[in-house]
Amino acid sequence: MIKLDVGYNDVKRFWEQNQISPKVVKIGSNYHVLAIIDNLALECIVEIKYPKSAEQIDIDANVLQIANKVNTVDVATSLEKNDKDLKAATLRAVTDSETGIAVVEFVAPGTPGAENEGRYIMGAEAFFKEAHAEDRVTKIEVVDVYDLLGYGAGTVIKSYHDDEMPEENQGWYIGVDQYNGLIGPHASYIDVKPLGGYAFLPAGFAMRITAVKDPSSKSSVFYVNLLQGRYSP
């Protein structure tokens, strides 16, 4: 799930536009307010203080009455809904000849902030033109490239590699398979699918994939195939 930390008005607009019940949890001296749809959650924190802020007044007077209810309007899961068109996309990057690093970036099309605008990422496969044993994808990140959230262009919103592991253990090895018949000698690939079937990438945000080539052969081309869906009711 992608969780975005935004302002109170953004969270409120999101639950009103999508006609869902917000989640409000009181923790210590703060209200944690969330609006959740499928794999996307918007959250803000409102301090409980006196005199009350405009946000706290609204929560106490209006929001608590409608919060924390079961959303029963649509009981179908994302995989069951017939509301997405299949969209295929490709990415490529030439490795840096000194570091062996290649970076590809995919910005989800659509109008930022608009309802259901973006892409449902169903999976991806990645490979180098020539494969070697130490080839690996090191990072998969969601990036705010246009400063849509106001935290600075290039801010990493979420990572899909295990960034709590030591750096040398993050990501996946691509591996070598001399029998699969791809482009180069002993070419191989990795096939990654998100948990739950889809990972939603809101319009204007980017998925950035970083790969590094085996030290014995730093010059190559990195390829990625993306399988994704576009909302189409």
C-alpha positions in Angstrom: 0.0 0.0 0.0 1.2 3.5 -0.8 0.6 5.9 2.1 0.9 9.7 1.5 1.2 12.2 4.3 -0.8 15.2 3.3 -2.8 18.1 4.7 -6.2 17.8 6.4 -8.1 19.4 3.5 -6.5 17.0 1.1 -7.6 14.0 3.1 -11.1 15.4 3.5 -11.4 16.1 -0.2 -10.3 12.6 -1.0 -13.0 10.8 1.2 -15.7 13.2 0.1 -14.9 12.7 -3.6 -14.8 8.9 -3.2 -17.8 8.8 -0.8 -16.1 6.7 1.8 -16.0 6.9 5.6 -12.7 8.3 7.0 -10.7 6.6 9.7 -10.1 8.7 12.9 -7.9 7.4 15.7 -7.0 9.4 18.8 -3.4 8.8 19.9 -2.1 10.8 22.8 -2.8 14.5 22.0 -3.3 14.0 18.2 -6.1 12.8 15.8 -4.7 10.6 13.1 -7.1 11.0 10.1 -7.0 8.6 7.2 -8.9 8.0 3.9 -8.2 4.6 2.3 -9.1 3.2 -1.1 -7.6 -0.1 -2.4 -3.8 0.4 -2.2 -3.8 4.1 -1.6 -4.0 5.8 1.8 -3.9 9.5 2.6 -3.1 10.5 6.2 -2.8 13.6 8.3 -2.2 14.4 12.0 -4.3 17.1 13.7 -3.1 18.2 17.1 -5.7 18.3 19.9 -5.2 21.7 21.6 -7.1 24.6 23.1 -8.1 26.9 21.6 -9.1 24.5 18.9 -7.9 24.8 15.4 -10.4 24.9 12.5 -9.5 21.3 11.7 -10.1 20.1 15.2 -13.4 21.9 15.3 -14.5 20.2 12.1 -13.4 16.8 13.4 -15.2 17.1 16.7 -18.4 18.6 15.2 -18.7 16.7 12.0 -16.2 14.0 11.2 -16.4 11.8 14.3 -20.1 11.2 13.4 -19.2 9.6 10.0 -15.8 8.1 10.8 -14.8 4.5 11.3 -17.7 3.0 9.5 -17.5 0.0 7.2 -17.4 1.1 3.5 -20.0 -1.2 1.8 -20.6 0.7 -1.4 -18.3 -1.6 -3.4 -17.4 -5.0 -2.1 -15.5 -6.2 -5.1 -11.7 -6.5 -4.8 -9.4 -4.7 -7.3 -8.8 -8.1 -9.0 -12.6 -8.7 -9.4 -13.5 -5.3 -10.9 -13.9 -5.0 -14.7 -12.8 -1.4 -14.7 -9.2 -1.5 -16.0 -7.6 -1.6 -19.5 -4.4 -3.5 -19.9 -1.5 -1.1 -20.7 2.1 -2.3 -21.5 5.1 -0.1 -21.3 8.9 -0.4 -21.8 11.8 1.3 -20.2 15.6 1.2 -20.9 18.8 2.8 -19.7 22.4 2.5 -20.6 24.6 1.7 -17.6 27.2 4.1 -16.3 30.5 2.8 -17.6 32.3 3.6 -14.3 29.7 2.5 -11.7 27.7 0.0 -13.7 24.5 1.6 -12.5 21.4 2.1 -14.6 18.3 4.0 -13.6 14.9 3.9 -15.3 11.9 6.1 -14.3 8.3 5.8 -15.2 5.9 8.7 -14.4 2.2 7.7 -14.2 0.2 9.5 -16.8 -2.9 11.6 -16.0 -3.9 14.7 -14.1 -2.3 14.8 -10.6 -4.9 14.7 -7.9 -7.7 13.7 -10.1 -9.8 10.7 -9.0 -8.6 7.3 -10.3 -5.8 9.0 -12.4 -2.6 6.9 -12.5 -1.6 3.3 -13.2 -2.3 0.0 -11.4 1.1 -1.7 -11.6 0.5 -5.4 -12.1 4.1 -6.5 -12.4 7.4 -6.0 -14.2 10.3 -8.0 -15.6 13.8 -6.6 -15.9 17.1 -7.8 -17.5 20.4 -6.7 -18.9 21.4 -7.1 -22.5 24.3 -9.4 -21.3 23.8 -11.3 -18.1 26.3 -12.0 -15.4 26.1 -13.6 -11.9 26.2 -10.4 -9.9 23.6 -8.4 -11.9 20.9 -7.2 -9.6 18.0 -4.7 -9.1 19.0 -2.7 -6.0 16.1 -0.2 -5.6 12.4 0.2 -6.5 11.0 3.5 -5.3 8.0 5.8 -5.7 9.2 9.3 -6.2 7.5 12.8 -6.1 9.4 14.1 -9.1 7.2 17.3 -9.5 6.9 18.2 -5.8 3.2 17.5 -5.8 3.2 17.1 -2.0 5.4 20.1 -1.2 8.3 18.2 0.3 10.7 18.9 -2.5 11.1 17.5 -6.0 12.7 14.0 -6.0 11.4 13.1 -2.5 11.1 9.3 -2.1 7.6 8.5 -0.9 7.9 4.7 -0.6 10.4 2.0 -1.3 9.7 -1.6 -2.4 13.2 -2.9 -1.8 14.0 -3.8 1.8 15.9 -0.7 2.8 16.1 -1.9 6.4 18.6 -4.6 5.2 22.3 -3.9 4.7 22.8 -2.2 1.3 24.5 -5.3 -0.2 21.4 -7.3 0.6 18.8 -5.0 -0.8 16.9 -5.9 -4.0 17.1 -9.0 -6.2 19.7 -10.7 -8.2 18.7 -11.1 -11.8 20.7 -14.4 -12.1 22.0 -16.3 -15.1 20.1 -18.8 -17.2 21.8 -20.0 -20.3 18.6 -21.7 -21.7 16.0 -19.0 -21.7 16.9 -17.6 -25.1 16.8 -13.8 -24.4 19.0 -11.2 -26.0 22.6 -11.7 -24.9 24.8 -14.7 -24.0 23.3 -16.4 -20.9 20.7 -13.6 -20.6 18.2 -13.8 -17.8 15.5 -11.8 -16.1 13.6 -11.3 -12.9 9.8 -11.1 -12.8 8.3 -9.1 -9.9 4.6 -8.9 -8.9 3.1 -6.7 -6.1 1.4 -8.3 -3.1 -2.4 -8.2 -3.5 -2.3 -8.1 -7.3 -1.8 -4.3 -7.9 0.3 -1.4 -6.7 -1.4 1.9 -7.5 0.8 4.7 -8.7 -1.0 8.0 -8.6 -0.7 10.3 -11.6 2.4 12.5 -11.6 4.3 10.2 -9.3 7.2 8.1 -10.6 8.3 4.6 -10.2 12.2 4.6 -10.2 14.1 1.3 -10.6 17.8 1.2 -10.0 20.0 -1.7 -11.2 23.7 -2.4 -11.0 25.8 -4.5 -13.4 28.2 -7.3 -12.4 31.7 -5.6 -11.6 33.3 -7.8 -14.3 31.2 -6.1 -17.1 29.9 -2.6 -16.2 28.9 -1.6 -19.8 25.4 -2.8 -20.8 21.8 -1.8 -21.4 19.1 -2.4 -18.8 15.6 -3.2 -19.9 12.2 -3.2 -18.1 8.8 -4.4 -19.2 5.9 -3.0 -17.2 2.4 -4.6 -17.1 -0.1 -2.2 -15.8 -3.8 -1.2 -15.8 -5.5 2.1 -16.5 -8.9 2.9 -14.8 -11.6 2.6 -17.5 -15.1 2.3 -16.0 
